[in-house]
């Protein structure tokens, strides 16, 4: 939530300097507001994330949520105050489309996973193909989770890129977030892969054979 307040403050500063908010600033604020609103609306799903289930509460979550996240997520808006950008209608439409696609993949894949965990007999997930595991649980091998092994990360990264693009290409700083986030998610999925292999054994190996790509279809 802090990032929304910081971004709004940057927008007001731009209004003070320029008389009105730029389209680039409006996009950055809107995209991140949607992201935060989605997290709050689907707050119960946070309890199933790696941060809570495996990492637990400690320095990483405290420092990350209170300092690191507001600083890095507010970087694009802060950059735009100092380096205002002019976006064409076509450029803005392309960026909006990218964020929309990313959000759609992110939300749909997470919702499908959470629905399957809550009630695998629900009509929206009942017909999805699964693999039985020795733990008694079943792994989704179709739907979004048959596309790549971490489709929610794919959507997250597309949105992260869309947050940076309104800042143009004159400086690398606005792209720090998407670069850092890509490294974080690749490291995170590697940890998740090892944990799942230890937990599900041969069933996970079978899943990996059926779904060979981790985040980016036909790439990685």
C-alpha positions in Angstrom: 0.0 0.0 0.0 2.9 2.3 0.7 3.8 2.4 -3.0 0.4 3.7 -3.9 0.8 6.6 -1.5 4.4 7.3 -2.8 3.2 7.1 -6.4 0.3 9.5 -5.7 2.8 11.9 -4.1 4.9 11.8 -7.2 1.9 12.4 -9.3 1.0 15.5 -7.2 4.6 16.8 -7.5 4.4 16.4 -11.3 1.1 18.4 -11.3 2.8 21.1 -9.2 5.7 21.3 -11.7 3.9 20.8 -15.0 0.3 21.8 -14.2 -1.2 18.4 -15.0 -0.1 14.7 -14.7 1.5 13.2 -17.8 0.0 10.1 -19.5 3.1 8.2 -18.5 2.6 9.1 -14.8 -1.1 8.2 -15.0 -0.3 4.8 -16.4 2.3 4.0 -13.8 -0.1 5.0 -11.0 -3.0 3.1 -12.5 -1.0 -0.1 -13.1 0.4 -0.3 -9.6 -2.9 0.7 -8.0 -4.5 -2.3 -9.8 -1.8 -4.6 -8.6 -2.2 -3.5 -5.0 -6.0 -3.7 -5.2 -5.8 -7.2 -6.6 -3.5 -8.3 -3.8 -5.9 -6.9 -1.1 -9.0 -8.4 -2.8 -7.3 -11.8 -3.0 -5.6 -11.5 0.3 -6.5 -15.1 1.5 -4.3 -16.5 -1.3 -1.2 -15.0 0.3 -1.4 -17.7 2.9 -0.4 -20.3 0.2 2.6 -18.4 -1.1 6.2 -19.5 -0.6 6.9 -16.4 1.6 4.4 -17.7 4.2 4.5 -21.5 3.7 8.3 -22.0 3.5 10.2 -18.8 4.3 8.1 -17.6 7.3 8.1 -14.2 9.0 11.5 -12.7 9.5 13.9 -10.0 8.3 13.3 -10.6 4.6 9.5 -10.0 4.9 9.9 -7.1 7.4 12.6 -5.2 5.5 11.1 -6.2 2.1 7.6 -5.1 2.8 8.4 -1.9 4.8 11.4 -0.6 2.9 12.5 -2.5 -0.2 9.1 -2.8 -1.9 8.0 0.9 -1.6 11.5 2.0 -2.7 11.7 -0.2 -5.8 8.0 -0.1 -6.8 8.0 3.7 -6.6 11.1 4.1 -8.7 9.3 4.7 -12.0 7.0 7.5 -10.7 10.0 9.2 -9.0 11.9 9.0 -12.3 9.0 10.6 -14.2 9.0 13.6 -11.9 12.6 14.4 -12.8 12.5 13.1 -16.4 9.0 13.7 -17.8 8.1 11.6 -20.7 5.7 12.1 -23.6 3.8 9.0 -24.8 2.0 8.7 -28.1 -1.5 7.2 -28.2 -0.2 4.1 -29.9 2.6 3.7 -27.5 0.3 4.1 -24.5 -2.2 1.6 -26.0 0.6 -1.0 -26.5 1.8 -0.6 -22.9 -1.8 -0.9 -21.6 -2.3 -4.0 -23.7 1.0 -5.5 -22.3 -0.1 -4.8 -18.7 -3.5 -6.2 -19.4 -2.2 -9.4 -20.8 0.2 -9.8 -17.9 -2.5 -9.1 -15.4 -4.9 -11.6 -17.1 -2.2 -14.4 -17.0 -1.3 -13.6 -13.5 -4.8 -13.4 -12.1 -6.3 -16.4 -14.1 -3.4 -18.7 -13.3 -3.4 -17.8 -9.6 -7.2 -18.1 -9.3 -7.1 -21.5 -11.1 -4.5 -22.8 -8.7 -6.3 -21.5 -5.6 -9.6 -22.8 -6.7 -8.1 -26.2 -7.3 -6.6 -26.2 -3.8 -9.9 -25.2 -2.2 -12.2 -27.4 -4.2 -10.8 -29.7 -6.9 -14.4 -30.7 -7.8 -15.5 -27.2 -8.7 -16.8 -27.0 -12.3 -14.1 -24.5 -13.3 -11.3 -27.0 -12.5 -12.9 -30.4 -12.2 -12.1 -31.4 -15.8 -8.4 -30.3 -15.7 -5.9 -33.1 -16.2 -3.9 -33.9 -13.1 -1.0 -36.2 -11.9 -1.4 -38.2 -8.7 1.4 -37.9 -6.1 2.5 -40.1 -3.3 1.3 -37.5 -0.8 -2.3 -37.9 -1.9 -2.3 -34.5 -3.6 -2.7 -34.0 -7.3 -0.6 -31.7 -9.6 -2.4 -29.7 -12.3 -0.9 -30.6 -15.7 -3.4 -28.7 -17.9 -5.0 -25.3 -18.0 -2.6 -22.5 -17.2 -0.3 -24.9 -15.3 0.1 -27.0 -18.4 1.5 -24.0 -20.3 4.5 -23.4 -18.1 5.3 -24.5 -14.6 5.0 -21.0 -13.2 2.5 -19.0 -15.3 1.8 -16.5 -12.5 5.5 -15.5 -12.7 5.2 -14.9 -16.4 2.2 -12.6 -15.8 4.1 -10.8 -13.0 7.1 -10.1 -15.3 4.9 -8.8 -18.1 3.3 -6.4 -15.7 6.7 -5.3 -14.3 7.9 -4.5 -17.8 4.7 -2.5 -18.5 5.4 -0.4 -15.4 8.9 0.5 -16.7 8.0 1.2 -20.4 6.2 4.6 -19.8 9.6 5.9 -18.6 11.1 5.6 -22.1 14.6 4.3 -23.0 16.9 7.2 -22.0 18.0 5.6 -18.8 18.4 2.1 -17.3 17.2 3.2 -13.8 13.4 2.7 -14.4 14.2 -0.8 -15.6 16.0 -1.7 -12.4 12.7 -3.2 -11.0 11.9 -5.5 -13.8 15.6 -6.7 -14.0 15.7 -7.3 -10.2 12.3 -8.9 -10.3 13.3 -11.3 -13.1 16.4 -12.4 -11.1 14.2 -12.8 -7.9 11.6 -14.9 -9.7 14.1 -17.1 -11.4 15.8 -17.8 -8.1 12.4 -18.3 -6.4 11.2 -20.8 -9.0 14.5 -22.7 -8.7 13.9 -23.0 -4.9 10.3 -24.0 -5.6 11.4 -26.6 -8.1 13.8 -28.2 -5.6 11.1 -28.2 -2.8 8.5 -29.8 -5.1 10.9 -32.4 -6.3 11.7 -33.4 -2.7 8.0 -33.4 -1.8 6.4 -35.1 -4.8 9.3 -37.2 -6.2 8.6 -39.1 -9.4 5.3 -37.3 -9.8 7.1 -34.0 -10.1 9.6 -35.5 -12.6 6.6 -36.6 -14.7 5.1 -33.1 -14.5 8.3 -31.6 -15.7 8.4 -33.9 -18.6 4.8 -32.9 -19.5 5.5 -29.2 -18.9 9.1 -28.6 -19.9 9.2 -24.8 -19.7 9.4 -23.0 -16.3 8.3 -19.4 -16.9 8.6 -18.4 -20.6 7.0 -20.8 -23.2 9.6 -22.2 -25.6 12.3 -20.1 -24.0 12.9 -21.1 -20.3 
